[in-house]
Amino acid sequence: MAVAFFHPASPALAQCGKASWYAEQGRTASGERMKPGARTAAHRTLPFGTLVEVRNLRNGRSVVVRINDRGPFIKGRVIDLSRGAANEIGMVSSGTASVRLSVLDGKVGPAAEMCG
C-alpha cells in the first residue's frame, strides 16, 4: 500500500492507512469538549479546523470530518474518528478500517490515485 504523509505546508495530498475510532470524554487537544456523536477526528499534523473526507475502502462509504484533536498514537493508524463519524462509514463494530483521507481544499494531490 502506498502512503503519502501530510505535511502542514502541503496538505493537498491523499493519505491512506488504518482508521480507528474513540469516544473519550473531556477536552480535545484544540480545547473543545469531546462530542462522540459529532463528525470530528484526531490527526497528528493537520491544523485544527481542517475538513477531511474519510473514505472506507472496504465499503466505499465516506464522511467529512473536522480535525479537532491530536492522534492517533498507535503505530500504523492515520486518523482517529469520533464514534459518530465511524458510524457514518460503517466501522464501529470492526473498530478499525482501511481508509483514504482527502483534505477538502479543492485540490487533489498526486498520491490520491495510489490509495487503493
Disulfide bonds with the S-S distance in Angstrom:
Cys16-Cys115 2.29
